[in-house]
């Protein structure tokens, strides 16, 4: 079951990266929407990990 979940996350991540690459080259509207969602999720992940490493709450 865990392998299935991790495989799904990997497929979604690779698909998001492909959509970002395709949108940068002028893909259709749905590709640009998926690319925007992928970039937003990456930014949220980056901010969350930054706060986890810095328990004081300030920026690096």
C-alpha positions in Angstrom: 0.0 0.0 0.0 2.8 2.4 0.9 4.5 1.7 -2.4 1.3 2.6 -4.3 1.0 5.9 -2.4 4.7 6.8 -3.0 4.4 5.8 -6.7 1.3 8.0 -7.1 3.2 10.9 -5.5 6.1 10.4 -7.8 3.9 10.2 -10.9 2.1 13.4 -9.8 5.4 15.2 -9.2 6.8 14.2 -12.6 3.6 15.2 -14.3 3.7 18.6 -12.6 7.3 19.1 -13.7 6.4 18.2 -17.3 3.5 20.7 -17.2 5.8 23.5 -15.9 8.2 22.7 -18.8 5.4 22.6 -21.3 3.7 25.8 -20.0 7.0 27.6 -20.3 6.9 26.8 -24.0 3.3 28.0 -24.5 1.1 25.0 -23.8 -2.6 24.9 -23.6 -4.6 26.6 -20.8 -5.0 23.5 -18.6 -1.2 22.9 -18.7 -0.6 26.5 -17.5 -3.1 25.9 -14.7 -1.4 22.7 -13.6 2.0 24.4 -13.8 0.7 27.2 -11.6 -0.6 24.8 -9.0 2.7 22.8 -9.1 4.8 26.0 -8.6 2.5 27.1 -5.8 2.7 23.7 -4.0 6.5 23.9 -4.3 6.6 27.3 -2.8 4.4 26.2 0.1 6.6 23.2 0.7 9.7 25.4 0.6 8.2 27.8 3.1 7.0 25.0 5.4 10.4 23.4 5.4 12.1 26.8 6.1 9.9 27.3 9.2 10.6 23.7 10.4 14.4 24.4 10.3 14.1 27.8 12.1 12.0 27.3 15.2 12.5 31.0 16.2 10.1 32.0 13.5 12.4 34.5 11.7 13.6 34.4 8.2 17.1 33.2 7.4 
